[in-house]
Amino acid sequence: MKPEQQEVKKVGFPVLLILVGLVISGLFIYGFSEIAEGLLENEVKTFDDAIIDFFISIESAGLDQFMLFITELGSVWFITTASIITIGVLWFKFKDKWGILFFILAIGAGGLLTKLLKTFYERGRPSINPEIDAVGFSFPSGHSMGSLIFYGFLIYLVVRSGLSRAAKWTIATMAALLFVSIGISRIYLGAHFPTDVLAGQLAGGFWLILCILALEYVNWQSRSEVRPIKATREFFSELF
């Protein structure tokens, strides 16, 4: 096999991975835009009311306490503290400068994006409760968006680590269940409408994927002998 063909073969999987990531992120932003359009046209009320009524029907003192605990795991103070710890591990244990940069970008810019979207849509909350950080505008859910970005990035770091397959699956599953549970807790506690949570997770997933793809591209470019732009162009020229 010629050197040029070897380069094309090496670049095939990364290019397809990036394309799949872009398609998924595109679906996420499409889903968000559909919810936002329905919100502006007041078409989401039936959906929200049905889910809220269900959570009202299962309320209990014990479940209240559990949901209060879960929602704190997606709070600003908790995500900030956990992010500082994550950055420390990435720096002192792995010396992963690029990982730290894109992790900060994912968390920091994700928080800024949440504020911009809230200001744009100006949706009121189902109820105001400062004790559970339920103040300000409601759409999209900052807890849902921030926790998906943080725990999603954590899943990515775990998957690319040297842990055993069993450990990776266990940690990734727990993290995924956690950010889903955080979203549910926001609905149960009356802090957000269901569409706030869904939109927050979709927007968070979109931004998370873009940050991970950018990090993977930078790592690919810095560690591989293959020239990404040139090899990608040759990869597509062979396909078509």
C-alpha positions as CSV (number, residue, x, y, z in Angstrom):
1,M,0.0,0.0,0.0
2,K,1.3,3.4,-1.0
3,P,2.1,6.0,1.8
4,E,-0.7,8.2,0.4
5,Q,-3.2,5.3,0.7
6,Q,-2.1,4.5,4.2
7,E,-2.8,8.1,5.2
8,V,-6.2,8.0,3.7
9,K,-6.9,4.7,5.6
10,K,-5.7,6.2,8.9
11,V,-7.9,9.2,8.4
12,G,-11.1,7.3,7.6
13,F,-12.3,6.5,11.1
14,P,-11.6,9.9,12.6
15,V,-13.4,11.6,9.7
16,L,-16.4,9.3,10.1
17,L,-16.4,9.9,13.8
18,I,-16.5,13.6,13.3
19,L,-19.3,13.4,10.8
20,V,-21.4,11.2,13.1
21,G,-20.8,13.7,15.9
22,L,-21.8,16.6,13.7
23,V,-25.0,14.8,12.6
24,I,-25.9,14.0,16.2
25,S,-25.2,17.6,17.3
26,G,-27.3,18.8,14.4
27,L,-30.2,16.6,15.5
28,F,-29.9,18.1,19.0
29,I,-30.0,21.7,17.9
30,Y,-33.0,20.8,15.6
31,G,-34.8,19.3,18.6
32,F,-34.1,22.4,20.6
33,S,-35.3,24.7,17.9
34,E,-38.5,22.7,17.6
35,I,-39.2,23.0,21.3
36,A,-38.3,26.8,21.2
37,E,-40.6,27.3,18.3
38,G,-43.4,25.5,20.1
39,L,-42.8,27.6,23.2
40,L,-43.0,30.9,21.2
41,E,-46.3,29.6,19.6
42,N,-47.6,28.3,23.0
43,E,-47.9,24.7,21.6
44,V,-46.1,22.9,24.5
45,K,-48.6,23.5,27.3
46,T,-50.4,20.2,27.0
47,F,-47.1,18.2,27.0
48,D,-45.8,20.1,30.1
49,D,-49.1,19.9,32.0
50,A,-49.4,16.1,31.5
51,I,-45.9,15.5,32.9
52,I,-46.3,18.0,35.8
53,D,-49.6,16.4,36.8
54,F,-47.9,13.0,36.9
55,F,-45.2,14.2,39.2
56,I,-47.8,15.9,41.4
57,S,-49.6,12.5,41.7
58,I,-46.5,10.8,43.1
59,E,-45.3,13.4,45.6
60,S,-44.2,12.2,49.0
61,A,-42.0,13.5,51.8
62,G,-39.4,10.9,51.2
63,L,-39.3,11.6,47.4
64,D,-39.1,15.3,48.2
65,Q,-35.9,14.9,50.2
66,F,-34.4,12.6,47.5
67,M,-35.1,15.1,44.8
68,L,-33.7,17.9,46.8
69,F,-30.4,16.0,47.2
70,I,-30.3,15.1,43.5
71,T,-31.0,18.6,42.3
72,E,-28.0,19.9,44.4
73,L,-25.7,17.6,42.3
74,G,-26.5,19.9,39.3
75,S,-26.3,23.2,41.2
76,V,-23.8,25.9,40.3
77,W,-21.8,25.5,43.5
78,F,-21.5,21.7,43.1
79,I,-20.6,21.8,39.4
80,T,-18.1,24.6,40.0
81,T,-16.4,22.6,42.9
82,A,-16.4,19.4,40.9
83,S,-15.0,21.2,37.9
84,I,-12.1,22.6,39.9
85,I,-11.3,19.1,41.2
86,T,-11.5,17.7,37.6
87,I,-9.1,20.4,36.4
88,G,-6.7,19.5,39.2
89,V,-6.8,15.8,38.3
90,L,-6.3,16.6,34.6
91,W,-3.3,18.8,35.4
92,F,-1.5,17.0,38.2
93,K,-2.1,13.4,37.1
94,F,-2.3,13.6,33.3
95,K,-0.8,17.0,32.4
96,D,-3.6,17.2,29.8
97,K,-3.4,20.9,28.8
98,W,-5.8,20.5,25.9
99,G,-8.2,18.6,27.9
100,I,-8.3,21.3,30.6
101,L,-8.7,24.1,28.0
102,F,-11.7,22.4,26.3
103,F,-13.2,21.3,29.6
104,I,-13.1,25.0,30.8
105,L,-14.5,26.1,27.4
106,A,-17.3,23.5,27.6
107,I,-18.4,24.5,31.2
108,G,-17.7,28.2,31.0
109,A,-19.2,28.9,27.6
110,G,-22.0,26.5,28.3
111,G,-23.0,28.6,31.3
112,L,-22.8,31.8,29.2
113,L,-25.0,30.2,26.5
114,T,-27.6,29.3,29.1
115,K,-27.8,32.9,30.3
116,L,-28.1,34.2,26.8
117,L,-30.9,31.7,25.9
118,K,-32.8,32.5,29.1
119,T,-32.6,36.2,28.4
120,F,-33.8,35.7,24.8
121,Y,-36.8,33.5,25.6
122,E,-37.8,35.1,29.0
123,R,-40.0,32.3,30.1
124,G,-41.3,32.4,33.6
125,R,-40.9,29.5,36.0
126,P,-43.7,27.2,37.3
127,S,-42.8,28.4,40.8
128,I,-40.2,30.6,42.4
129,N,-38.1,29.0,45.2
130,P,-34.7,30.5,46.0
131,E,-33.9,27.5,48.3
132,I,-33.6,25.2,45.3
133,D,-32.0,27.9,43.0
134,A,-35.3,28.4,41.2
135,V,-35.1,32.1,40.4
136,G,-34.8,34.1,37.1
137,F,-36.0,32.9,33.8
138,S,-36.9,29.2,33.2
139,F,-36.0,28.3,29.6
140,P,-33.8,26.4,29.1
141,S,-33.0,24.7,32.4
142,G,-29.5,25.7,33.6
143,H,-29.3,22.7,35.9
144,S,-30.1,20.3,33.0
145,M,-27.8,22.0,30.5
146,G,-24.9,22.4,33.0
147,S,-25.1,18.9,34.4
148,L,-25.2,17.3,31.0
149,I,-22.2,19.2,29.9
150,F,-20.2,18.4,33.1
151,Y,-21.2,14.8,33.5
152,G,-21.1,14.2,29.7
153,F,-17.5,15.5,29.6
154,L,-16.7,13.3,32.6
155,I,-18.0,10.3,30.7
156,Y,-15.8,11.2,27.7
157,L,-12.7,11.5,30.0
158,V,-13.5,8.2,31.6
159,V,-14.0,6.4,28.2
160,R,-10.7,7.6,26.9
161,S,-8.9,6.7,30.2
162,G,-7.0,3.5,31.0
163,L,-9.6,2.1,33.3
164,S,-11.0,-1.3,32.7
165,R,-14.1,-1.8,30.5
166,A,-16.2,-2.7,33.4
167,A,-15.2,0.4,35.3
168,K,-15.8,2.6,32.3
169,W,-19.3,1.2,31.8
170,T,-20.1,1.6,35.5
171,I,-19.0,5.2,35.8
172,A,-20.5,6.2,32.5
173,T,-23.8,4.6,33.3
174,M,-23.9,6.3,36.7
175,A,-23.0,9.7,35.3
176,A,-25.7,9.4,32.6
177,L,-28.4,8.4,35.1
178,L,-27.3,11.3,37.3
179,F,-27.8,14.0,34.7
180,V,-31.1,12.5,33.7
181,S,-32.2,12.4,37.3
182,I,-31.1,16.0,37.8
183,G,-33.5,17.0,35.0
184,I,-36.3,15.0,36.5
185,S,-35.7,16.6,39.9
186,R,-36.1,20.1,38.4
187,I,-39.6,19.2,37.1
188,Y,-40.6,17.4,40.3
189,L,-39.6,20.3,42.5
190,G,-41.5,22.8,40.4
191,A,-38.4,24.7,39.3
192,H,-38.9,24.0,35.6
193,F,-41.4,22.9,33.0
194,P,-40.5,19.6,31.3
195,T,-39.7,21.4,28.0
196,D,-37.2,23.6,29.9
197,V,-35.4,20.4,30.9
198,L,-35.5,18.7,27.6
199,A,-34.3,21.9,25.8
200,G,-31.5,22.3,28.3
201,Q,-30.3,18.8,27.7
202,L,-30.5,19.1,23.9
203,A,-28.6,22.4,24.0
204,G,-26.1,21.0,26.4
205,G,-25.6,17.9,24.3
206,F,-25.0,20.1,21.2
207,W,-22.4,22.2,22.9
208,L,-20.7,19.2,24.5
209,I,-20.3,17.3,21.2
210,L,-18.8,20.3,19.5
211,C,-16.3,20.8,22.3
212,I,-15.3,17.1,22.3
213,L,-15.0,17.0,18.5
214,A,-12.8,20.1,18.7
215,L,-10.6,18.5,21.4
216,E,-10.3,15.2,19.4
217,Y,-9.3,17.2,16.3
218,V,-6.6,19.1,18.2
219,N,-5.3,15.9,19.7
220,W,-5.4,14.2,16.3
221,Q,-3.5,17.0,14.7
222,S,-0.9,17.3,17.4
223,R,-0.1,13.6,17.9
224,S,-0.6,12.0,14.4
225,E,1.9,12.1,11.5
226,V,-1.1,12.3,9.2
227,R,-1.9,15.8,8.0
228,P,-5.7,16.1,8.8
229,I,-6.8,18.6,6.2
230,K,-4.8,17.0,3.3
231,A,-5.7,13.4,4.3
232,T,-9.4,14.4,4.8
233,R,-9.5,15.9,1.3
234,E,-8.0,12.7,-0.1
235,F,-10.4,10.5,1.9
236,F,-13.4,12.2,0.3
237,S,-11.8,12.2,-3.1
238,E,-11.5,8.4,-2.9
239,L,-15.1,8.1,-1.7
240,F,-16.6,10.2,-4.5
